[in-house]
């Protein structure tokens, strides 16, 4: 399960813009100025689940775990998005 710390680390690794919203923050990943993906970061309890992140980033759960844990780099993420014709 992904938690708030995971969500923030993933956003940091993707150099995502963080937009504060009323109930949660939105991490927005842009590539060459174009919005590609986004996901919410809940501000409540740190233990609240963020299991929707892989789907919203167009990744498998394992790829998302690798993104968080560092085997998957930002460049690798961009390559994955290219193979899916998302950029």
PyMOL CGO cylinders between C-alpha atoms (Angstrom):
from pymol import cmd
from pymol.cgo import CYLINDER

trace = [
    CYLINDER, 0.00, 0.00, 0.00, 1.26, 3.47, -0.87, 0.3, 1, 1, 1, 1, 1, 1,
    CYLINDER, 1.26, 3.47, -0.87, 1.00, 6.11, 1.85, 0.3, 1, 1, 1, 1, 1, 1,
    CYLINDER, 1.00, 6.11, 1.85, 1.41, 9.88, 2.04, 0.3, 1, 1, 1, 1, 1, 1,
    CYLINDER, 1.41, 9.88, 2.04, 5.20, 9.67, 2.30, 0.3, 1, 1, 1, 1, 1, 1,
    CYLINDER, 5.20, 9.67, 2.30, 5.34, 7.44, -0.79, 0.3, 1, 1, 1, 1, 1, 1,
    CYLINDER, 5.34, 7.44, -0.79, 3.12, 9.86, -2.70, 0.3, 1, 1, 1, 1, 1, 1,
    CYLINDER, 3.12, 9.86, -2.70, 5.32, 12.83, -1.79, 0.3, 1, 1, 1, 1, 1, 1,
    CYLINDER, 5.32, 12.83, -1.79, 8.52, 10.96, -2.71, 0.3, 1, 1, 1, 1, 1, 1,
    CYLINDER, 8.52, 10.96, -2.71, 7.07, 9.93, -6.07, 0.3, 1, 1, 1, 1, 1, 1,
    CYLINDER, 7.07, 9.93, -6.07, 5.98, 13.52, -6.74, 0.3, 1, 1, 1, 1, 1, 1,
    CYLINDER, 5.98, 13.52, -6.74, 9.46, 14.75, -5.85, 0.3, 1, 1, 1, 1, 1, 1,
    CYLINDER, 9.46, 14.75, -5.85, 11.13, 12.19, -8.12, 0.3, 1, 1, 1, 1, 1, 1,
    CYLINDER, 11.13, 12.19, -8.12, 8.85, 13.16, -11.02, 0.3, 1, 1, 1, 1, 1, 1,
    CYLINDER, 8.85, 13.16, -11.02, 9.52, 16.86, -10.32, 0.3, 1, 1, 1, 1, 1, 1,
    CYLINDER, 9.52, 16.86, -10.32, 5.76, 17.23, -10.19, 0.3, 1, 1, 1, 1, 1, 1,
    CYLINDER, 5.76, 17.23, -10.19, 4.11, 20.55, -9.44, 0.3, 1, 1, 1, 1, 1, 1,
    CYLINDER, 4.11, 20.55, -9.44, 2.11, 20.43, -6.21, 0.3, 1, 1, 1, 1, 1, 1,
    CYLINDER, 2.11, 20.43, -6.21, -1.16, 22.35, -6.19, 0.3, 1, 1, 1, 1, 1, 1,
    CYLINDER, -1.16, 22.35, -6.19, -2.81, 22.69, -2.79, 0.3, 1, 1, 1, 1, 1, 1,
    CYLINDER, -2.81, 22.69, -2.79, -6.51, 21.96, -2.82, 0.3, 1, 1, 1, 1, 1, 1,
    CYLINDER, -6.51, 21.96, -2.82, -9.16, 21.98, -0.14, 0.3, 1, 1, 1, 1, 1, 1,
    CYLINDER, -9.16, 21.98, -0.14, -8.96, 18.34, 0.96, 0.3, 1, 1, 1, 1, 1, 1,
    CYLINDER, -8.96, 18.34, 0.96, -5.71, 17.20, -0.59, 0.3, 1, 1, 1, 1, 1, 1,
    CYLINDER, -5.71, 17.20, -0.59, -2.82, 18.36, -2.74, 0.3, 1, 1, 1, 1, 1, 1,
    CYLINDER, -2.82, 18.36, -2.74, -2.58, 17.47, -6.42, 0.3, 1, 1, 1, 1, 1, 1,
    CYLINDER, -2.58, 17.47, -6.42, 0.78, 16.38, -7.85, 0.3, 1, 1, 1, 1, 1, 1,
    CYLINDER, 0.78, 16.38, -7.85, 0.91, 17.20, -11.56, 0.3, 1, 1, 1, 1, 1, 1,
    CYLINDER, 0.91, 17.20, -11.56, 3.53, 15.66, -13.83, 0.3, 1, 1, 1, 1, 1, 1,
    CYLINDER, 3.53, 15.66, -13.83, 4.27, 17.73, -16.90, 0.3, 1, 1, 1, 1, 1, 1,
    CYLINDER, 4.27, 17.73, -16.90, 6.48, 16.83, -19.82, 0.3, 1, 1, 1, 1, 1, 1,
    CYLINDER, 6.48, 16.83, -19.82, 7.65, 19.61, -22.10, 0.3, 1, 1, 1, 1, 1, 1,
    CYLINDER, 7.65, 19.61, -22.10, 5.03, 21.87, -20.57, 0.3, 1, 1, 1, 1, 1, 1,
    CYLINDER, 5.03, 21.87, -20.57, 2.13, 19.50, -21.20, 0.3, 1, 1, 1, 1, 1, 1,
    CYLINDER, 2.13, 19.50, -21.20, 0.13, 17.93, -18.37, 0.3, 1, 1, 1, 1, 1, 1,
    CYLINDER, 0.13, 17.93, -18.37, 0.58, 14.17, -18.64, 0.3, 1, 1, 1, 1, 1, 1,
    CYLINDER, 0.58, 14.17, -18.64, -0.56, 12.71, -15.32, 0.3, 1, 1, 1, 1, 1, 1,
    CYLINDER, -0.56, 12.71, -15.32, -1.69, 13.75, -11.87, 0.3, 1, 1, 1, 1, 1, 1,
    CYLINDER, -1.69, 13.75, -11.87, -2.54, 12.19, -8.54, 0.3, 1, 1, 1, 1, 1, 1,
    CYLINDER, -2.54, 12.19, -8.54, -3.88, 13.35, -5.21, 0.3, 1, 1, 1, 1, 1, 1,
    CYLINDER, -3.88, 13.35, -5.21, -1.90, 13.44, -1.98, 0.3, 1, 1, 1, 1, 1, 1,
    CYLINDER, -1.90, 13.44, -1.98, -4.18, 13.17, 1.01, 0.3, 1, 1, 1, 1, 1, 1,
    CYLINDER, -4.18, 13.17, 1.01, -3.34, 15.45, 3.90, 0.3, 1, 1, 1, 1, 1, 1,
    CYLINDER, -3.34, 15.45, 3.90, -5.10, 13.41, 6.57, 0.3, 1, 1, 1, 1, 1, 1,
    CYLINDER, -5.10, 13.41, 6.57, -3.52, 10.56, 8.44, 0.3, 1, 1, 1, 1, 1, 1,
    CYLINDER, -3.52, 10.56, 8.44, -0.19, 9.55, 6.91, 0.3, 1, 1, 1, 1, 1, 1,
    CYLINDER, -0.19, 9.55, 6.91, -1.42, 5.96, 6.86, 0.3, 1, 1, 1, 1, 1, 1,
    CYLINDER, -1.42, 5.96, 6.86, -4.33, 6.67, 4.50, 0.3, 1, 1, 1, 1, 1, 1,
    CYLINDER, -4.33, 6.67, 4.50, -3.98, 4.60, 1.37, 0.3, 1, 1, 1, 1, 1, 1,
    CYLINDER, -3.98, 4.60, 1.37, -2.82, 6.05, -1.93, 0.3, 1, 1, 1, 1, 1, 1,
    CYLINDER, -2.82, 6.05, -1.93, -3.24, 2.85, -3.93, 0.3, 1, 1, 1, 1, 1, 1,
    CYLINDER, -3.24, 2.85, -3.93, -4.72, 4.75, -6.87, 0.3, 1, 1, 1, 1, 1, 1,
    CYLINDER, -4.72, 4.75, -6.87, -1.33, 6.28, -7.76, 0.3, 1, 1, 1, 1, 1, 1,
    CYLINDER, -1.33, 6.28, -7.76, -0.12, 3.53, -10.14, 0.3, 1, 1, 1, 1, 1, 1,
    CYLINDER, -0.12, 3.53, -10.14, -3.28, 3.77, -12.23, 0.3, 1, 1, 1, 1, 1, 1,
    CYLINDER, -3.28, 3.77, -12.23, -3.15, 7.56, -12.38, 0.3, 1, 1, 1, 1, 1, 1,
    CYLINDER, -3.15, 7.56, -12.38, 0.52, 7.48, -13.40, 0.3, 1, 1, 1, 1, 1, 1,
    CYLINDER, 0.52, 7.48, -13.40, -0.16, 4.80, -16.07, 0.3, 1, 1, 1, 1, 1, 1,
    CYLINDER, -0.16, 4.80, -16.07, 2.10, 2.31, -14.28, 0.3, 1, 1, 1, 1, 1, 1,
    CYLINDER, 2.10, 2.31, -14.28, 1.80, -1.15, -12.84, 0.3, 1, 1, 1, 1, 1, 1,
    CYLINDER, 1.80, -1.15, -12.84, 2.00, -1.48, -9.08, 0.3, 1, 1, 1, 1, 1, 1,
    CYLINDER, 2.00, -1.48, -9.08, 5.54, -2.91, -9.38, 0.3, 1, 1, 1, 1, 1, 1,
    CYLINDER, 5.54, -2.91, -9.38, 6.68, -0.07, -11.64, 0.3, 1, 1, 1, 1, 1, 1,
    CYLINDER, 6.68, -0.07, -11.64, 5.29, 2.43, -9.16, 0.3, 1, 1, 1, 1, 1, 1,
    CYLINDER, 5.29, 2.43, -9.16, 7.08, 0.68, -6.29, 0.3, 1, 1, 1, 1, 1, 1,
    CYLINDER, 7.08, 0.68, -6.29, 10.28, 0.79, -8.36, 0.3, 1, 1, 1, 1, 1, 1,
    CYLINDER, 10.28, 0.79, -8.36, 9.73, 4.50, -9.00, 0.3, 1, 1, 1, 1, 1, 1,
    CYLINDER, 9.73, 4.50, -9.00, 9.44, 5.09, -5.26, 0.3, 1, 1, 1, 1, 1, 1,
    CYLINDER, 9.44, 5.09, -5.26, 12.39, 2.84, -4.36, 0.3, 1, 1, 1, 1, 1, 1,
    CYLINDER, 12.39, 2.84, -4.36, 14.70, 4.25, -7.08, 0.3, 1, 1, 1, 1, 1, 1,
    CYLINDER, 14.70, 4.25, -7.08, 15.31, 1.40, -9.56, 0.3, 1, 1, 1, 1, 1, 1,
    CYLINDER, 15.31, 1.40, -9.56, 12.98, 3.29, -11.94, 0.3, 1, 1, 1, 1, 1, 1,
    CYLINDER, 12.98, 3.29, -11.94, 14.23, 6.75, -12.86, 0.3, 1, 1, 1, 1, 1, 1,
    CYLINDER, 14.23, 6.75, -12.86, 12.40, 9.75, -14.28, 0.3, 1, 1, 1, 1, 1, 1,
    CYLINDER, 12.40, 9.75, -14.28, 13.89, 8.93, -17.69, 0.3, 1, 1, 1, 1, 1, 1,
    CYLINDER, 13.89, 8.93, -17.69, 12.62, 5.35, -17.37, 0.3, 1, 1, 1, 1, 1, 1,
    CYLINDER, 12.62, 5.35, -17.37, 9.15, 6.69, -16.53, 0.3, 1, 1, 1, 1, 1, 1,
    CYLINDER, 9.15, 6.69, -16.53, 9.20, 8.90, -19.62, 0.3, 1, 1, 1, 1, 1, 1,
    CYLINDER, 9.20, 8.90, -19.62, 10.20, 5.88, -21.75, 0.3, 1, 1, 1, 1, 1, 1,
    CYLINDER, 10.20, 5.88, -21.75, 7.26, 3.89, -20.34, 0.3, 1, 1, 1, 1, 1, 1,
    CYLINDER, 7.26, 3.89, -20.34, 4.88, 6.72, -21.19, 0.3, 1, 1, 1, 1, 1, 1,
    CYLINDER, 4.88, 6.72, -21.19, 6.31, 6.88, -24.72, 0.3, 1, 1, 1, 1, 1, 1,
    CYLINDER, 6.31, 6.88, -24.72, 5.73, 3.15, -25.26, 0.3, 1, 1, 1, 1, 1, 1,
    CYLINDER, 5.73, 3.15, -25.26, 2.09, 3.74, -24.26, 0.3, 1, 1, 1, 1, 1, 1,
    CYLINDER, 2.09, 3.74, -24.26, 1.87, 6.71, -26.65, 0.3, 1, 1, 1, 1, 1, 1,
    CYLINDER, 1.87, 6.71, -26.65, 1.05, 9.06, -23.79, 0.3, 1, 1, 1, 1, 1, 1,
    CYLINDER, 1.05, 9.06, -23.79, 3.83, 11.47, -24.79, 0.3, 1, 1, 1, 1, 1, 1,
]
cmd.load_cgo(trace, "trace")
